[in-house]
Amino acid sequence: MSPVTGSSSPPAAEGTPGDHGLGSRTAATLVFASSAAVLVVEIVALRLLAPYLGLTLETSTMVIGIALTAIAFGSWLGGRIADLVDPRRLLGPSLGISGAVVALTPAVLRTTAEWGPVILLLIASLTILVPGALLSAVTPVVTKLRLTSLAETGTVVGRLSGVGTVGAIVGTVLTGFVLVSRLPVSGILIGLGTLLVAGSALVEWRTRGWSGTPALTLVVVAGGLAAVVAPGDCDTETKYHCARVVADPDRGSGRTLVLDGLRHSYVDLDDPTFLKFAYVRAIASVVDAGFPAGESLTAHHLGGGGLTFPRYLAATRPGTRSLVSEIDSGVVRINRDRLGLTPGAGVDVRVEDGRLGLRRLDDGSRDLVVGDAFGGVSVPWHLTTVEAMADVRRVLSEDGLYVANLIDHGPMAFARAEVATLGSVFQHVALVGESSDIGLDSTATAEGGNVVVLASDRPIDLPSLQKALDARQTGWKIAAGDDLASWTGDARPLTDDYAPVDQLLQPSGPQSSR
């Protein structure tokens, strides 16, 4: 028998009938762009969902899992259908329909979150799965069109696979480092949808195939208009948050900074000594009891928000210098533009990660470190560990004090673990909160909320602290010593190697305040 000779066929030339009118550059462009678009959708979906689900490990895992499912399913289905029908008929619909879905995503998700939160996860999954699968189908379809000779199979498949991977990398880097910092997420998705529909039109023109561009263009326009009027809680979309500033109708100079739907900070523009939130009054009570009245301090703040407490220290302890590590430059800008932060106010803000900010501080250089970077179900775990707390202890003076606001829910597993963590670093630890939350009222249930933890290597004056709490009408109590040890139980300290903070947090429902 004669050997098979199919592998000896010469490669098809660029643009010849043998390659179905799809040249190598066009094929590479389609694969590159579609792969990049999948990653843009994935990353931006996290941003869209954060105000409603929190930016947690679970949310990130869910979105990544759905995106990978879409890639796997789309690759399989695209290859399967490309073997059954003319592949040229698939490219236009894959790009165009995915573009329409992407453009509608901001309005659909925000409307669902507002009016149908029960089905939010389902809708969110579909808005990632549908365009992700359609865009992932492009690679096997293009591969089918380019495979004109068995002799080129490895070269074609390998080249297109590499191009797709590079596209995914570019989409990831472009979104994370450029797009999110410069554009609102709705603008990113509507713009991407427009590009995909335009790409669909171009493919239609070249292949004389499917002609649904006019209808899809109308869908994209509708998506853009709907995004403008759809429910949404953002005045500003920063790198990390959906942010807005709300005026207090009962106090003309009062402003509330809302981040991702959570009341994060309350600032009185005329009176920085006015502290509305109970947890801020509790932190002020800790400082009042820990240091002589009016004494200036050198303070460092992990997390800024509305800078309520740094402003308070500057007003009540003249000469105090507060250095704030705030990771979100957009929040800093809001403080300057809308919350009255001015130069020379005794508050210096660095746009930096709190853990990295600690490393820059000299040993024993701070009287006070305030931790207020924990919010809702979004917790920067690397600020909770033994190693992070050892760095806090390093920068504190011999009589220095660490005080932190914690938010927890249900069984308070995270707060217990954090108390255990602090107990392994500092000689003295106490917890302040409502009786039910800190285990001092056996008849109450721990529904969760704010608690304040304090730690130091010097003894804590508990009677003075309770007196300060009572004076500020917090209604909060102190747990320390055996009571705190009993409440903490066998909670395991958190370390850089073991810090399952997202799993320890047990949301019990939407939180209206901090």
Kinemage of the C-alpha trace (Angstrom):
@kinemage 1
@onewidth
@group {chain A} dominant
@subgroup {mainchain}
@vectorlist {calphas} color= white
{ca met a 1} P 0.000 0.000 0.000
{ca ser a 2} L 1.140 3.537 -0.649
{ca pro a 3} L 1.926 5.717 2.351
{ca val a 4} L -0.483 8.462 3.317
{ca thr a 5} L 0.465 11.576 1.411
{ca gly a 6} L -1.846 14.144 3.020
{ca ser a 7} L 0.947 15.426 5.208
{ca ser a 8} L 3.003 16.372 2.175
{ca ser a 9} L 0.500 18.967 0.937
{ca pro a 10} L 2.031 22.433 0.793
{ca pro a 11} L 0.779 25.020 3.266
{ca ala a 12} L -1.992 27.250 2.085
{ca ala a 13} L -0.941 30.753 1.176
{ca glu a 14} L -2.190 33.767 3.065
{ca gly a 15} L -5.700 34.615 1.992
{ca thr a 16} L -6.130 31.714 -0.441
{ca pro a 17} L -9.370 29.737 -0.691
{ca gly a 18} L -7.714 26.925 1.231
{ca asp a 19} L -7.656 28.950 4.440
{ca his a 20} L -11.297 30.024 4.094
{ca gly a 21} L -10.281 33.662 3.731
{ca leu a 22} L -8.776 33.805 7.233
{ca gly a 23} L -5.117 34.815 7.109
{ca ser a 24} L -2.614 34.056 9.834
{ca arg a 25} L -2.549 37.650 11.114
{ca thr a 26} L -6.337 37.815 11.268
{ca ala a 27} L -6.443 34.470 13.049
{ca ala a 28} L -3.866 35.580 15.596
{ca thr a 29} L -5.710 38.866 16.165
{ca leu a 30} L -9.018 37.105 16.790
{ca val a 31} L -7.508 34.621 19.238
{ca phe a 32} L -5.468 37.304 21.014
{ca ala a 33} L -8.410 39.696 21.381
{ca ser a 34} L -10.976 37.104 22.458
{ca ser a 35} L -8.621 35.623 25.071
{ca ala a 36} L -7.823 39.093 26.418
{ca ala a 37} L -11.536 39.934 26.599
{ca val a 38} L -12.282 36.862 28.740
{ca leu a 39} L -9.812 38.049 31.394
{ca val a 40} L -11.106 41.620 31.265
{ca val a 41} L -14.615 40.326 31.965
{ca glu a 42} L -13.363 38.133 34.812
{ca ile a 43} L -11.453 40.895 36.621
{ca val a 44} L -14.124 43.539 36.158
{ca ala a 45} L -16.806 41.111 37.381
{ca leu a 46} L -14.982 41.012 40.711
{ca arg a 47} L -15.204 44.785 40.890
{ca leu a 48} L -18.906 44.784 40.077
{ca leu a 49} L -19.737 42.166 42.702
{ca ala a 50} L -17.580 43.555 45.532
{ca pro a 51} L -20.194 46.086 46.777
{ca tyr a 52} L -22.732 43.281 47.190
{ca leu a 53} L -20.714 40.166 48.057
{ca gly a 54} L -17.519 41.647 49.444
{ca leu a 55} L -14.039 41.279 48.001
{ca thr a 56} L -13.395 37.984 49.754
{ca leu a 57} L -11.524 34.813 48.932
{ca glu a 58} L -14.854 33.104 48.310
{ca thr a 59} L -15.982 35.772 45.837
{ca ser a 60} L -12.666 35.657 43.985
{ca thr a 61} L -12.710 31.864 43.924
{ca met a 62} L -16.268 31.805 42.595
{ca val a 63} L -15.535 34.258 39.780
{ca ile a 64} L -12.307 32.480 38.790
{ca gly a 65} L -14.093 29.114 38.862
{ca ile a 66} L -16.917 30.386 36.644
{ca ala a 67} L -14.429 31.935 34.212
{ca leu a 68} L -12.442 28.690 33.972
{ca thr a 69} L -15.673 26.762 33.455
{ca ala a 70} L -16.591 29.135 30.650
{ca ile a 71} L -13.174 28.706 29.023
{ca ala a 72} L -13.356 24.907 29.235
{ca phe a 73} L -16.947 24.668 28.026
{ca gly a 74} L -16.486 27.227 25.256
{ca ser a 75} L -13.320 25.566 23.978
{ca trp a 76} L -15.010 22.160 23.869
{ca leu a 77} L -18.271 23.382 22.360
{ca gly a 78} L -16.571 25.651 19.828
{ca gly a 79} L -14.408 22.819 18.588
{ca arg a 80} L -17.350 20.436 18.448
{ca ile a 81} L -19.598 22.780 16.466
{ca ala a 82} L -16.746 23.802 14.160
{ca asp a 83} L -16.560 20.169 13.032
{ca leu a 84} L -20.274 20.108 12.227
{ca val a 85} L -20.920 23.419 10.445
{ca asp a 86} L -18.973 25.958 8.421
{ca pro a 87} L -16.652 27.613 11.015
{ca arg a 88} L -16.998 30.973 9.262
{ca arg a 89} L -20.603 31.132 10.419
{ca leu a 90} L -19.551 30.955 14.095
{ca leu a 91} L -17.090 33.836 14.457
{ca gly a 92} L -19.497 36.737 13.992
{ca pro a 93} L -22.138 35.467 16.450
{ca ser a 94} L -19.493 34.510 19.044
{ca leu a 95} L -18.024 38.009 19.080
{ca gly a 96} L -21.254 39.934 18.644
{ca ile a 97} L -23.435 38.135 21.186
{ca ser a 98} L -20.672 38.158 23.788
{ca gly a 99} L -20.258 41.905 23.193
{ca ala a 100} L -23.953 42.514 23.751
{ca val a 101} L -23.975 40.497 26.992
{ca val a 102} L -20.852 42.273 28.261
{ca ala a 103} L -22.354 45.701 27.566
{ca leu a 104} L -25.544 44.798 29.429
{ca thr a 105} L -23.716 43.347 32.432
{ca pro a 106} L -23.337 46.536 34.583
{ca ala a 107} L -27.008 47.447 34.360
{ca val a 108} L -28.219 43.860 34.808
{ca leu a 109} L -26.030 43.096 37.835
{ca arg a 110} L -26.752 46.351 39.643
{ca thr a 111} L -30.474 46.107 39.016
{ca thr a 112} L -30.496 42.496 40.204
{ca ala a 113} L -28.532 43.395 43.340
{ca glu a 114} L -31.069 46.096 44.128
{ca trp a 115} L -34.317 44.318 43.272
{ca gly a 116} L -33.536 40.597 43.198
{ca pro a 117} L -30.566 39.859 45.493
{ca val a 118} L -31.679 36.239 45.906
{ca ile a 119} L -30.789 35.479 42.285
{ca leu a 120} L -27.699 37.705 42.149
{ca leu a 121} L -25.290 34.762 42.118
{ca leu a 122} L -27.180 33.110 39.254
{ca ile a 123} L -27.258 36.265 37.148
{ca ala a 124} L -23.619 37.018 37.948
{ca ser a 125} L -22.646 33.522 36.885
{ca leu a 126} L -24.467 33.883 33.558
{ca thr a 127} L -22.924 37.274 32.802
{ca ile a 128} L -19.478 35.665 33.135
{ca leu a 129} L -20.289 32.233 31.709
{ca val a 130} L -22.051 33.301 28.497
{ca pro a 131} L -19.479 35.766 27.097
{ca gly a 132} L -16.600 33.694 28.490
{ca ala a 133} L -17.796 30.568 26.684
{ca leu a 134} L -18.552 32.386 23.413
{ca leu a 135} L -15.183 34.131 23.396
{ca ser a 136} L -13.343 30.926 24.310
{ca ala a 137} L -15.017 29.206 21.351
{ca val a 138} L -13.178 31.560 19.006
{ca thr a 139} L -9.831 29.767 19.406
{ca pro a 140} L -10.953 26.283 18.276
{ca val a 141} L -13.033 27.827 15.466
{ca val a 142} L -10.056 29.823 14.202
{ca thr a 143} L -7.819 26.772 14.590
{ca lys a 144} L -10.236 24.784 12.433
{ca leu a 145} L -10.087 27.450 9.734
{ca arg a 146} L -6.289 27.557 9.787
{ca leu a 147} L -5.687 23.795 9.705
{ca thr a 148} L -5.252 23.346 5.961
{ca ser a 149} L -2.520 20.695 6.140
{ca leu a 150} L -1.745 17.877 8.559
{ca ala a 151} L 1.908 18.836 8.289
{ca glu a 152} L 1.120 22.136 10.031
{ca thr a 153} L -1.096 20.850 12.840
{ca gly a 154} L 1.437 21.265 15.622
{ca thr a 155} L 2.622 24.634 14.367
{ca val a 156} L -0.877 26.084 13.990
{ca val a 157} L -2.232 24.754 17.275
{ca gly a 158} L 0.903 25.731 19.195
{ca arg a 159} L 1.053 29.216 17.702
{ca leu a 160} L -2.602 29.995 18.345
{ca ser a 161} L -2.419 28.557 21.854
{ca gly a 162} L 0.571 30.780 22.590
{ca val a 163} L -1.135 33.820 21.108
{ca gly a 164} L -4.225 33.150 23.240
{ca thr a 165} L -2.109 32.900 26.390
{ca val a 166} L -0.333 36.161 25.591
{ca gly a 167} L -3.726 37.773 25.000
{ca ala a 168} L -4.934 36.593 28.403
{ca ile a 169} L -1.809 38.036 30.039
{ca val a 170} L -2.239 41.376 28.285
{ca gly a 171} L -5.923 41.502 29.235
{ca thr a 172} L -5.059 40.840 32.863
{ca val a 173} L -2.258 43.398 33.078
{ca leu a 174} L -4.116 46.042 31.077
{ca thr a 175} L -7.203 45.751 33.279
{ca gly a 176} L -5.422 45.594 36.626
{ca phe a 177} L -2.831 48.292 36.031
{ca val a 178} L -4.475 50.649 33.550
{ca leu a 179} L -8.205 50.352 32.931
{ca val a 180} L -9.517 50.016 36.496
{ca ser a 181} L -7.432 52.967 37.678
{ca arg a 182} L -8.677 55.233 34.891
{ca leu a 183} L -12.195 54.161 33.957
{ca pro a 184} L -15.387 53.173 35.778
{ca val a 185} L -16.135 49.465 35.508
{ca ser a 186} L -19.330 50.183 33.585
{ca gly a 187} L -17.296 52.159 31.050
{ca ile a 188} L -14.805 49.299 30.687
{ca leu a 189} L -17.512 46.737 29.974
{ca ile a 190} L -19.560 48.930 27.652
{ca gly a 191} L -16.392 49.850 25.764
{ca leu a 192} L -15.379 46.193 25.511
{ca gly a 193} L -18.859 45.272 24.311
{ca thr a 194} L -18.646 47.950 21.632
{ca leu a 195} L -15.283 46.641 20.427
{ca leu a 196} L -16.569 43.078 20.286
{ca val a 197} L -19.623 44.040 18.253
{ca ala a 198} L -17.398 46.085 15.941
{ca gly a 199} L -15.148 43.054 15.568
{ca ser a 200} L -18.184 40.956 14.774
{ca ala a 201} L -19.177 43.398 12.034
{ca leu a 202} L -15.691 43.293 10.540
{ca val a 203} L -15.685 39.478 10.518
{ca glu a 204} L -19.121 39.473 8.886
{ca trp a 205} L -17.882 41.807 6.176
{ca arg a 206} L -14.833 39.639 5.448
{ca thr a 207} L -16.660 36.311 5.476
{ca arg a 208} L -20.030 37.538 4.171
{ca gly a 209} L -21.615 35.553 6.951
{ca trp a 210} L -24.052 36.235 9.779
{ca ser a 211} L -25.500 39.756 9.761
{ca gly a 212} L -26.746 40.572 13.225
{ca thr a 213} L -24.618 43.655 13.818
{ca pro a 214} L -27.421 46.261 13.655
{ca ala a 215} L -29.473 44.487 16.306
{ca leu a 216} L -26.458 43.932 18.553
{ca thr a 217} L -25.426 47.561 18.182
{ca leu a 218} L -28.819 48.570 19.523
{ca val a 219} L -28.324 46.198 22.469
{ca val a 220} L -24.948 47.791 23.275
{ca val a 221} L -26.458 51.273 23.125
{ca ala a 222} L -29.298 50.112 25.374
{ca gly a 223} L -26.759 48.666 27.789
{ca gly a 224} L -24.922 51.964 27.945
{ca leu a 225} L -28.102 53.926 28.589
{ca ala a 226} L -29.316 51.407 31.154
{ca ala a 227} L -26.010 51.607 33.036
{ca val a 228} L -26.602 55.332 33.502
{ca val a 229} L -30.033 54.904 35.079
{ca ala a 230} L -29.537 51.521 36.769
{ca pro a 231} L -29.519 51.459 40.569
{ca gly a 232} L -26.045 52.021 41.920
{ca asp a 233} L -24.438 53.345 45.053
{ca cys a 234} L -21.315 54.887 43.506
{ca asp a 235} L -20.420 58.531 43.242
{ca thr a 236} L -16.883 57.397 42.448
{ca glu a 237} L -15.363 54.061 41.511
{ca thr a 238} L -11.896 53.951 43.030
{ca lys a 239} L -9.274 51.253 42.521
{ca tyr a 240} L -10.733 49.259 45.392
{ca his a 241} L -14.199 50.552 46.213
{ca cys a 242} L -17.539 51.787 45.044
{ca ala a 243} L -17.577 55.045 47.001
{ca arg a 244} L -20.063 57.784 47.762
{ca val a 245} L -20.426 60.608 50.255
{ca val a 246} L -23.829 61.104 51.873
{ca ala a 247} L -24.862 64.295 53.650
{ca asp a 248} L -26.442 63.945 57.086
{ca pro a 249} L -29.958 65.450 56.922
{ca asp a 250} L -29.919 66.011 60.695
{ca arg a 251} L -26.484 67.647 60.902
{ca gly a 252} L -25.569 70.128 58.198
{ca ser a 253} L -21.829 69.582 58.436
{ca gly a 254} L -22.066 65.791 58.777
{ca arg a 255} L -20.899 63.504 55.980
{ca thr a 256} L -20.892 59.714 55.753
{ca leu a 257} L -18.355 57.935 53.559
{ca val a 258} L -19.921 54.782 52.133
{ca leu a 259} L -17.579 52.169 50.664
{ca asp a 260} L -19.044 49.150 48.877
{ca gly a 261} L -22.436 49.786 50.430
{ca leu a 262} L -21.056 49.879 54.000
{ca arg a 263} L -21.102 53.042 56.119
{ca his a 264} L -17.382 53.315 56.647
{ca ser a 265} L -16.737 56.702 58.250
{ca tyr a 266} L -18.647 59.685 59.590
{ca val a 267} L -16.970 63.082 59.392
{ca asp a 268} L -18.214 66.365 60.799
{ca leu a 269} L -16.620 69.014 58.607
{ca asp a 270} L -16.982 71.704 61.288
{ca asp a 271} L -16.382 69.675 64.441
{ca pro a 272} L -13.799 66.875 64.234
{ca thr a 273} L -14.439 65.998 67.889
{ca phe a 274} L -17.952 64.791 67.050
{ca leu a 275} L -17.810 60.996 66.851
{ca lys a 276} L -21.042 59.415 65.657
{ca phe a 277} L -20.168 55.732 65.366
{ca ala a 278} L -19.941 53.779 68.606
{ca tyr a 279} L -16.766 51.961 67.647
{ca val a 280} L -14.946 55.277 67.055
{ca arg a 281} L -16.097 56.516 70.455
{ca ala a 282} L -14.772 53.273 71.918
{ca ile a 283} L -11.368 53.795 70.271
{ca ala a 284} L -11.343 57.364 71.607
{ca ser a 285} L -12.141 56.007 75.073
{ca val a 286} L -9.192 53.617 74.853
{ca val a 287} L -6.845 56.477 73.972
{ca asp a 288} L -8.349 58.761 76.630
{ca ala a 289} L -7.745 56.111 79.280
{ca gly a 290} L -4.317 55.171 77.971
{ca phe a 291} L -2.670 58.575 77.740
{ca pro a 292} L -2.861 61.817 79.780
{ca ala a 293} L -5.473 64.253 78.502
{ca gly a 294} L -4.199 66.672 75.891
{ca glu a 295} L -0.818 64.949 75.533
{ca ser a 296} L 0.440 65.007 71.964
{ca leu a 297} L 1.102 61.622 70.403
{ca thr a 298} L 2.952 60.129 67.477
{ca ala a 299} L 0.411 57.838 65.850
{ca his a 300} L 0.255 55.490 62.907
{ca his a 301} L -3.032 54.423 61.339
{ca leu a 302} L -3.505 51.226 59.312
{ca gly a 303} L -6.337 52.227 57.019
{ca gly a 304} L -7.719 55.703 56.556
{ca gly a 305} L -11.304 55.775 55.323
{ca gly a 306} L -12.703 59.189 56.187
{ca leu a 307} L -9.775 59.882 58.583
{ca thr a 308} L -12.220 60.501 61.404
{ca phe a 309} L -9.909 59.443 64.211
{ca pro a 310} L -6.729 61.132 62.935
{ca arg a 311} L -8.716 64.373 62.716
{ca tyr a 312} L -10.010 63.808 66.231
{ca leu a 313} L -6.486 63.340 67.610
{ca ala a 314} L -5.293 66.505 65.884
{ca ala a 315} L -8.174 68.490 67.407
{ca thr a 316} L -8.028 67.110 70.960
{ca arg a 317} L -4.279 66.572 71.299
{ca pro a 318} L -2.562 69.570 69.673
{ca gly a 319} L 0.800 68.693 68.245
{ca thr a 320} L -0.145 65.100 67.510
{ca arg a 321} L 1.290 63.776 64.256
{ca ser a 322} L -0.705 61.043 62.571
{ca leu a 323} L 0.713 59.087 59.656
{ca val a 324} L -1.914 57.106 57.749
{ca ser a 325} L -1.352 54.155 55.429
{ca glu a 326} L -4.328 54.112 53.036
{ca ile a 327} L -4.106 51.779 50.065
{ca asp a 328} L -6.827 53.470 48.001
{ca ser a 329} L -5.720 56.701 46.336
{ca gly a 330} L -9.341 57.340 45.360
{ca val a 331} L -10.397 57.451 49.015
{ca val a 332} L -7.568 59.887 49.758
{ca arg a 333} L -8.787 62.076 46.904
{ca ile a 334} L -12.333 62.018 48.306
{ca asn a 335} L -10.973 63.170 51.677
{ca arg a 336} L -9.287 66.137 50.039
{ca asp a 337} L -12.057 67.072 47.622
{ca arg a 338} L -15.185 66.384 49.659
{ca leu a 339} L -14.333 65.754 53.296
{ca gly a 340} L -12.290 68.843 54.072
{ca leu a 341} L -8.807 67.376 54.530
{ca thr a 342} L -6.270 70.185 54.207
{ca pro a 343} L -2.466 70.320 54.377
{ca gly a 344} L -1.082 71.127 57.784
{ca ala a 345} L -3.962 69.440 59.618
{ca gly a 346} L -1.613 67.150 61.526
{ca val a 347} L -2.556 64.237 59.283
{ca asp a 348} L -0.156 62.874 56.678
{ca val a 349} L -1.462 60.208 54.310
{ca arg a 350} L 0.619 57.765 52.321
{ca val a 351} L -0.983 55.759 49.546
{ca glu a 352} L 0.446 52.376 50.451
{ca asp a 353} L -0.364 48.939 51.783
{ca gly a 354} L -0.525 48.969 55.585
{ca arg a 355} L 1.876 46.058 56.055
{ca leu a 356} L 4.462 47.704 53.826
{ca gly a 357} L 3.911 50.999 55.614
{ca leu a 358} L 4.752 49.390 58.940
{ca arg a 359} L 8.066 48.174 57.595
{ca arg a 360} L 9.124 51.737 56.836
{ca leu a 361} L 8.714 52.884 60.442
{ca asp a 362} L 11.586 52.995 62.910
{ca asp a 363} L 11.670 50.810 66.021
{ca gly a 364} L 9.908 52.387 68.996
{ca ser a 365} L 8.813 55.410 66.971
{ca arg a 366} L 5.062 55.379 67.736
{ca asp a 367} L 3.024 55.958 70.877
{ca leu a 368} L -0.108 54.632 69.231
{ca val a 369} L -0.992 52.360 66.315
{ca val a 370} L -4.642 52.263 65.218
{ca gly a 371} L -5.912 49.444 63.026
{ca asp a 372} L -9.035 50.324 61.047
{ca ala a 373} L -8.589 48.491 57.769
{ca phe a 374} L -11.163 45.775 58.413
{ca gly a 375} L -14.611 46.245 56.925
{ca gly a 376} L -17.656 44.028 56.484
{ca val a 377} L -16.660 40.712 54.940
{ca ser a 378} L -13.580 42.205 53.276
{ca val a 379} L -10.525 41.808 55.485
{ca pro a 380} L -6.876 42.275 54.471
{ca trp a 381} L -5.716 39.050 56.134
{ca his a 382} L -2.035 39.995 56.029
{ca leu a 383} L -2.742 42.692 58.643
{ca thr a 384} L -4.139 40.125 61.097
{ca thr a 385} L -1.226 37.744 61.621
{ca val a 386} L 1.369 37.163 64.326
{ca glu a 387} L 4.038 38.505 61.985
{ca ala a 388} L 2.067 41.709 61.305
{ca met a 389} L 1.386 42.219 64.998
{ca ala a 390} L 5.073 41.648 65.789
{ca asp a 391} L 5.815 44.515 63.407
{ca val a 392} L 3.240 46.660 65.226
{ca arg a 393} L 4.929 45.833 68.517
{ca arg a 394} L 8.315 46.708 67.020
{ca val a 395} L 7.288 50.241 66.033
{ca leu a 396} L 5.552 50.967 69.357
{ca ser a 397} L 7.395 52.628 72.190
{ca glu a 398} L 7.825 50.788 75.489
{ca asp a 399} L 4.502 52.155 76.762
{ca gly a 400} L 2.870 52.184 73.337
{ca leu a 401} L -0.663 51.004 72.628
{ca tyr a 402} L -2.262 49.152 69.724
{ca val a 403} L -6.019 49.500 69.240
{ca ala a 404} L -8.019 48.048 66.359
{ca asn a 405} L -11.585 47.951 65.135
{ca leu a 406} L -12.770 44.472 64.176
{ca ile a 407} L -15.960 43.454 62.423
{ca asp a 408} L -17.245 39.925 62.792
{ca his a 409} L -20.488 37.979 62.685
{ca gly a 410} L -22.161 34.864 64.022
{ca pro a 411} L -19.830 32.928 66.335
{ca met a 412} L -17.186 35.706 66.141
{ca ala a 413} L -14.558 33.189 65.054
{ca phe a 414} L -12.354 35.801 63.405
{ca ala a 415} L -12.383 38.121 66.421
{ca arg a 416} L -11.497 35.208 68.719
{ca ala a 417} L -8.607 34.222 66.465
{ca glu a 418} L -7.353 37.806 66.372
{ca val a 419} L -7.451 38.060 70.170
{ca ala a 420} L -5.459 34.819 70.343
{ca thr a 421} L -3.012 36.283 67.832
{ca leu a 422} L -2.488 39.436 69.866
{ca gly a 423} L -2.144 37.372 73.044
{ca ser a 424} L 0.802 35.552 71.500
{ca val a 425} L 2.588 38.866 70.788
{ca phe a 426} L 1.638 41.326 73.564
{ca gln a 427} L 1.664 40.872 77.326
{ca his a 428} L -1.730 42.500 77.896
{ca val a 429} L -4.869 42.260 75.726
{ca ala a 430} L -8.440 43.424 76.283
{ca leu a 431} L -11.605 43.436 74.218
{ca val a 432} L -14.323 46.077 74.213
{ca gly a 433} L -17.795 45.618 72.773
{ca glu a 434} L -21.449 44.999 73.442
{ca ser a 435} L -21.992 42.414 76.144
{ca ser a 436} L -23.404 39.811 73.768
{ca asp a 437} L -20.478 40.112 71.363
{ca ile a 438} L -17.770 39.645 73.986
{ca gly a 439} L -19.499 36.899 75.945
{ca leu a 440} L -20.465 38.861 79.073
{ca asp a 441} L -24.198 38.293 78.682
{ca ser a 442} L -25.053 34.608 78.513
{ca thr a 443} L -28.680 35.319 77.630
{ca ala a 444} L -27.840 37.297 74.505
{ca thr a 445} L -26.937 35.901 71.103
{ca ala a 446} L -23.815 37.051 69.326
{ca glu a 447} L -25.261 38.496 66.145
{ca gly a 448} L -22.001 40.283 65.478
{ca gly a 449} L -20.860 43.757 64.626
{ca asn a 450} L -17.997 45.949 65.778
{ca val a 451} L -15.649 45.138 68.614
{ca val a 452} L -12.464 46.967 69.594
{ca val a 453} L -9.353 45.115 70.688
{ca leu a 454} L -6.414 46.720 72.464
{ca ala a 455} L -2.985 45.372 73.247
{ca ser a 456} L 0.129 46.616 74.986
{ca asp a 457} L 3.184 45.473 76.912
{ca arg a 458} L 2.134 47.702 79.816
{ca pro a 459} L -0.839 46.925 82.060
{ca ile a 460} L -4.191 48.253 80.865
{ca asp a 461} L -6.071 50.457 83.340
{ca leu a 462} L -9.433 48.699 83.067
{ca pro a 463} L -11.375 50.878 85.568
{ca ser a 464} L -10.288 54.069 83.778
{ca leu a 465} L -11.189 52.534 80.442
{ca gln a 466} L -14.672 51.523 81.617
{ca lys a 467} L -15.186 55.012 83.032
{ca ala a 468} L -14.221 56.544 79.677
{ca leu a 469} L -16.580 54.181 77.834
{ca asp a 470} L -19.433 55.121 80.150
{ca ala a 471} L -18.697 58.836 79.759
{ca arg a 472} L -19.090 58.511 76.005
{ca gln a 473} L -22.330 56.546 76.397
{ca thr a 474} L -21.197 53.628 74.303
{ca gly a 475} L -22.904 51.047 76.495
{ca trp a 476} L -19.891 48.817 75.839
{ca lys a 477} L -18.101 46.604 78.349
{ca ile a 478} L -14.592 45.194 78.725
{ca ala a 479} L -13.477 41.583 78.618
{ca ala a 480} L -9.982 40.843 79.925
{ca gly a 481} L -8.076 38.242 81.929
{ca asp a 482} L -9.962 35.015 82.606
{ca asp a 483} L -13.178 36.324 80.999
{ca leu a 484} L -11.356 37.035 77.767
{ca ala a 485} L -9.483 33.730 77.888
{ca ser a 486} L -12.791 31.899 78.296
{ca trp a 487} L -14.321 33.836 75.406
{ca thr a 488} L -11.328 33.184 73.153
{ca gly a 489} L -11.355 29.453 73.933
{ca asp a 490} L -9.088 27.332 71.759
{ca ala a 491} L -8.955 29.796 68.875
{ca arg a 492} L -5.775 29.371 66.878
{ca pro a 493} L -3.476 32.375 66.316
{ca leu a 494} L -3.259 33.568 62.735
{ca thr a 495} L 0.095 33.489 60.933
{ca asp a 496} L 1.374 34.381 57.490
{ca asp a 497} L 1.362 30.647 56.820
{ca tyr a 498} L -2.162 30.048 58.171
{ca ala a 499} L -4.740 32.830 58.065
{ca pro a 500} L -8.137 31.579 56.803
{ca val a 501} L -9.770 34.897 57.646
{ca asp a 502} L -12.468 34.735 54.975
{ca gln a 503} L -13.557 31.333 56.248
{ca leu a 504} L -13.619 32.513 59.873
{ca leu a 505} L -15.891 35.416 59.022
{ca gln a 506} L -19.517 34.329 59.025
{ca pro a 507} L -21.765 37.011 57.510
{ca ser a 508} L -25.202 37.050 59.018
{ca gly a 509} L -26.667 39.534 56.575
{ca pro a 510} L -26.093 43.028 55.231
{ca gln a 511} L -24.472 45.401 57.693
{ca ser a 512} L -25.824 48.918 57.709
{ca ser a 513} L -22.926 50.485 59.563
{ca arg a 514} L -19.544 49.927 61.047
